[in-house]
């Protein structure tokens, strides 16, 4: 999820997985996979930066942390 701002100044949170593409025309338009369009105050570059950070954080797992998926062997040892 990324925090953005509508043109009227109202903050909202968007599921970045739904972003299909982002355009600058001159305002920033975000088109979602649903076909819905949202106009935001943030620049196209800022929306891209936040979306990339979100995707990276979603897949980040610190070294040494256990796997999220259990195997039959790990369940039997608990």
C-alpha positions in Angstrom: 0.0 0.0 0.0 1.3 3.5 -0.8 0.1 6.8 0.6 -0.9 9.4 -2.0 -2.8 12.7 -2.2 -5.8 13.6 -4.3 -5.8 16.9 -6.1 -8.1 18.4 -3.5 -5.5 17.6 -0.8 -7.2 14.5 0.6 -4.7 11.8 1.5 -5.5 8.2 0.7 -3.8 4.8 0.5 -3.7 2.8 -2.7 -2.9 -0.9 -3.2 0.1 -0.5 -5.5 -0.5 -4.0 -6.9 -3.5 -2.4 -8.8 -1.4 0.1 -10.7 -1.5 -0.5 -14.5 0.3 2.6 -15.5 1.1 6.2 -14.5 0.9 9.2 -16.8 2.0 12.9 -16.5 -0.5 15.0 -18.5 0.4 17.6 -16.8 -1.3 16.3 -13.6 -0.3 12.7 -12.6 -2.9 10.1 -13.6 -2.9 6.6 -12.3 -4.8 4.0 -14.2 -5.6 0.9 -12.2 -6.0 -2.7 -13.5 -9.8 -2.2 -12.9 -9.8 0.7 -15.5 -10.4 3.3 -12.8 -8.3 6.5 -13.1 -7.1 8.5 -10.1 -5.5 12.0 -10.3 -2.9 12.7 -7.6 -0.7 15.6 -6.5 2.5 13.5 -6.4 4.7 13.5 -9.5 4.9 10.5 -11.8 8.4 9.8 -10.5 7.3 9.9 -6.9 4.5 7.5 -7.5 6.9 5.2 -9.3 9.4 5.5 -6.4 6.8 4.6 -3.8 5.4 1.7 -5.8 8.9 0.3 -6.2 9.7 0.6 -2.5 6.4 -1.1 -1.7 7.2 -4.0 -4.0 10.7 -4.3 -2.6 9.4 -4.3 1.0 6.8 -6.9 0.1 9.5 -9.3 -1.0 12.1 -8.4 1.7 13.1 -11.1 4.1 16.1 -10.4 6.4 18.9 -13.0 6.3 18.4 -15.7 9.0 14.6 -15.4 9.3 12.7 -18.6 8.9 10.8 -19.4 5.7 7.1 -18.4 5.8 6.0 -21.8 4.3 6.2 -24.9 6.5 7.3 -28.2 5.1 6.0 -31.5 6.5 9.4 -32.0 8.1 9.4 -28.6 9.9 5.9 -29.2 11.2 6.7 -32.6 12.6 9.7 -31.2 14.5 7.7 -28.5 16.3 
